[in-house]
Each structure stands twice: as structure tokens, then as C-alpha cells.
Amino acid sequence: MSEAWTTPVGRTVAEHTAELSATNPEYRAARDEYARIRELRKTNPIAAHLRERQFELGLTQQEVADAAGTSHTAISRLESGTHTPSLATLQKVSAVLDEELLICFQSTVDGEVERDFAAVA
């Protein structure tokens, strides 16, 4: 029922991406990493976000660990979703990733969701 999207040269997007996957190892690696991030997002959105941001910036876990003043093992556990980090660690890592860590308090009042955000200083 749905039509296949086509590229300007008349191939479907699926055909084009299959060709890229077959011929371009960087494309294939990025595609595979984003697939892993999508799966991780289902179980641990914080870990998925940190892993995606690190990938976007082209940083290794060791580089993030060194800049955040923590160990490679801590970053690995954080990104795998097997460890719940402290706020202090999240704040250091978010600074390395050029982001600001926010905390949200949420409540429901008369059926309306209310959220209050605050930056972690």
C-alpha cells in the first residue's frame, strides 16, 4: 500500500542504502551503531542518549572518561545501561558531551501533567 521512496536517480532508498552498506564501511558502521542505540533506547534512554552523543562527536569512551575524570570502565558500564550513575558523574559526562544536565520533577494535577525542570549546577 505504501510507495517506496525513490532517490533523484530513480532507485529506491532501500536499494541505495543497501549499496552504501555493501560498499562503504563507514556508512555500515554508523548504520549498525544507530541500530544498537535504537535498541538501547527501549531499555535505557539515558545510556542511549549518551552513547549517541558520543558517537556524533566522534569521541571514544576513553576520551570521554579522561575528560570527565573517570575510568573507561565507568563510561562503558554507563553506555551499556548496566550501571546507574550518580548525578555528579552524569554532570561531568554531559559537560564533556557539550550538553547541560537537567532534572525534571513531574506530577499530575487534575489530569494535567506538570513538569518543573532545573539545571544541575
Secondary structure, DSSP 8 states (H G I E B T S, - for coil): -----B-TTS-BHHHHHHHHHHH-HHHHHHHHHHHHHHHHHHH-HHHHHHHHHHHHHT--HHHHHHHHTS-HHHHHHHHHT-----HHHHHHHHHHTT---EEEEEEEETTEEEEEEEE--
